[in-house]
Amino acid sequence: MSIDTVSENDYLPPVAQLLTFGDCRELPPWPEGLDYLPLGFGPEHIPDLIRMATDEGLRWADSESLEVWAPIHAWRVLGQLRAEAAAEPLLDTLAQVDDDNDDWALEELPDVYGRIGPAALGLLTTYLADDDHGLWARITAASAIAKIGLQHPQTRDTCVAALMSVLKRFMEQDEALNANLIYNLTELRATEAAPLMEQAFAADRVDEMLMGGWQEAQVELGLIPAPAPAPAFPWRLAPPETSARPRLTDTEQQLPPDVSRSLARQLRKQESETKAKTKAKRKQANKSRKRNRKK
């Protein structure tokens, strides 16, 4: 089969439907808003779905075609079918995250593996521990391990141990990997990992743009309360005898009061948006490098 030409005859229904199912950017989000199983998929279709999910001809089809999205649809269905047989073949797909800047794999394969479940845990643990694999592929594997722990609570301790075993090497590995390992451990509420996390932060071996600092990690673990937000206008909360509005600069004194209030609101909004973006970046860990080849 040519990379440029994909024939529907290479796949039979219902798998063939995925060749024209649609552009993932224009469909409802998966897994929350999109269910593939009503299309008629069952365990008997798993071999063809694995073939489609790993089909190089489809992956490198015309970027404007619908066929190029078929591997993504296929791995989603494999996740929904909890296809344990797909756990090993999909490991090769992890390399796309580094080799092709494939953020669809980075963002979705953890969810796929989370649904496949405990059968994938050993494979992912071995993959994560192997520093011959790409940085972001390993980060994806770490996220997948955490997803399994969250969706299958009986595996939680095993997942925590797998993540901690790699974090112990914090001095010799990338700070972004350390940050993601810590984030995933906080997702699992792994308080037993707190001393190890603290060591990594103290050694300055954590990318705090992705994770935040040690204080934030403690908050996420529930070890300390979240700090109270500072009041926007603290002078209004001071006792009457000491209440005094901070002295305005000469420039600020020239601004009308309504403009000053508008600027204050804008600054608070910007601060809130910055915090939200930082948290989103930490949670997804890939936002700073989003260069999807299917844009």
N, C-alpha and C positions, 0 to 999 in steps of 0.2 A: 504493500500500500504506500502510495506517495505521501510525503509529508504535506503536500499542498492539496491533495485530494482525498477526502474521506468518503467512503461509500457506506450508505446505510446497510448494504447487504452484508457487511462485516459483522454486524450485530443484529440479533433477533429481538422482537418485542418481548417484554416491555423495555428491555435495556436500550433498544434503538431509539426510543422516545427521547432519551437524554441527549442525543445528538442535536436535536432542535428545540430542546426544552426552554432555552432562553439565556440571555445575558444576565449573569448573577448580580450585576450592578443595578439591574432594573427590576429584580424580583424581590419579594418580601424577604427579610433577613432569616437566615437559617441559624439555629434550629427553632427559634421562637415562632416564626411566622410561616414556615414552609414545611409541609409534610409530603414526602414522596411515596409513602407506602400505599396510598389509595390508587396509585398508578398500576398496581398489580404485582409489586415486587415480593418475592419470598426467598427462602433459603436456597432454592434451586437456581437462583440467578446470581449467586455470590461469585462463582468462577468468572462469568462474563463481566461482572461489575469490577472485579479486581483487574481484569485485563484492560477494561476501559480506564480505570483510575491510574493505571501505569502506562498507558498507551502513548508512546513518544510521538507517533504520527498526529494524534489529536492534540497533544500539548503544544506542538509546533505548527499547528494549522494556521491558516490566515487569521490574524489577530482581529479582523472585522467579522469573522464568521461566528456562527453559533456553536459549531463543533468544538471550537477551542475551549468552551466552557464545560464540555462533557466530562472530563476527568474530575472536575470539582463536584458536579452533580453525582457522579458515581461514588466518590468517597463519602459523600453525605448519606447516600442510601446504604452504603456498607456500615456506616455508623448507626443508622436507624435499625438495621437488621442485627446489630451487635455481632458482626461477622468476625469471629475469632480467627478465621483463616486469613483475614486481610492484614492481621497485625504485622507479620513479617514483610510481606510485599510492600506495604506502605512505608516501611523504614527507608527504602530507597528514595521515596518522594521527599523525605526531610531534607535531602541534599539540595533540592531546588531552592530552599530558603536562602542559602548562601550563593549557590552557583548562578541562579537566575533572578535573585532579588524577588522571589515569589512570596509576596505577603499573604496571598490566599492560603498557601500551605502553612505559613507561620501562624495565622490567626485561626484556621479551622481545624487543622489536624489534631490539636489538643482536644477539641470537642469530639472529634471522631474517635480518638483513642479512649476518651472518657466513657463513651458509650460501648466500645468494644469490651472494656473492663479489665479485670484482673489477669486474663490470659495474656495481655500485652505487657504486663508490668516487668517481667524478667527481661524481655527484649529491650524495652525502653531504658531500663536501669543500666544494662550493658552498654547501650548506645551513648547514654549521657556520660558515663564514666570514661569513655574513649576519647581522648583529646586529639585524636587524628581526624575526628569529624569537625565540620565547620562550627564556628561559634554560635551562629543563630539557629543552626540545626539542633545543636545541643540545648539551646534555650527552649526551642520548641519541644524537645523531648522532656525537659524539666516541667514545662507547663502541662504536658500530657500526663505525666506522673501525678501531678497535683490534681488534675481533673479526675483521674481514676480514684484518688483518695477521697475526693469530695463526693463523688457519685456512688462510691462503693465503700462505705465507712469501715467495713471489716478489713480493708486493706490500708487504712490510714497509717498505722504504725510502720508498716513496710514501706510506704511511700515516703514518710518522714525520714526513715533510716537511709533510703536511697539518696534523697536530696542532701542530707547531712554528710554523707560519706564523700560527696563531691565538694561540698562547701569547706570541708576540712583542708582542702588544698588551696585555700583562698590566696595564699601568698604567691602562688605560681601561676594563677590563671587570671583571665580577663576580668576586670572590675564589673563589666556589664553582666557576665555570667554570674558572678557573686551576687549582684543586686537581684537578679531574677530568681536565683535559688532562695535568697532571703524572702523575697516577696511571696514565692510559692509556699514557703514554710509558714509565713504569717497567715496565708489563706487557709492552711490546715490547722491554724492555731497551735503550732508546735512550740509550746513554751519550753519544752525540754531542750530546744535548740538555741534558747536565748543566750547562754554563755558563749557559744560558738559564734553567734551573730555579733555579739559585743566585741569579741576578739577581732573579727573581720573589720568592723567599723573603726576600732581603735588603731588598727594597722593601716587605715586609710586605703583599704582595698575594696571598697564598695562604691559603685557609681551612684552617688546620691541624687543625680538628676533623674535617675530611673526609679529609685527606691525611696528617697528621702533619707533622713538621718536616723541615728540610733534611737532618738526619742520617738520618732514616728513609728519605728518598728515596734517599740515597746507598747505604744498605744494600740497598734494593730493586733498585738498579741493579747491585749487586755491586761498588761502588767501595770500600767499606770493610766490614769484618766487623761482624756484629751484636754489640752490647755484651753482655758476659757478665752474666747476671742476678745481682743482689745476693743473697747468702745470707740466708735467713730469720732465722737466729740467728748473726750474725757472731762473737759472743763465743766460740762453740764452736770456731771455726777459729783463734783466736789462740793463740800459743805459751803453754805452761803458765805461764811466769813473768809473763806480762802478761794472761793470760785473766781477765776479770772481767765478770760479768753486769752490764749497765747497771742503775743504781739505780732501783728501782721507786718510783713515786709512792706517797703515803700510801694513796690509793684502791686502787692495784694490790696493795699489800702486804696488804690486807684480803681479796683474792680467793683462794680455794683454788687450789692449783697446777693442778688439772685444769681449772678454769674459765679460768685464764690461758692454758693451752695451747689450749683450745677457741676462745677469742677470737682467738688468733694464727692458728689455722687458718682461721677465718672471714675475717679480714682478708686473708690471702693469697688465699683463694678469691675475695673481692670484687675484689681487684686484678687477678687473672687474668681474671675475667669482664669487668671494665671494659676491659682491653686488647683482649679478643676483640670486644667490642661496638664499640670504636673502629675496629678494622680492618674489621669488617663494614660499618660505616657508611661508611668511606672507600671500600670496594670497591663498594658499591651506590649510595652518594651520595644516596640518596633516603629513607633510613630515618627521618630527622628530620621528614619531611613526609608520612608514609604515611597518606593519607586516601582510600582507594580508594572510589569511588562504588558499587562492587558489594559492599561489606561486608555 
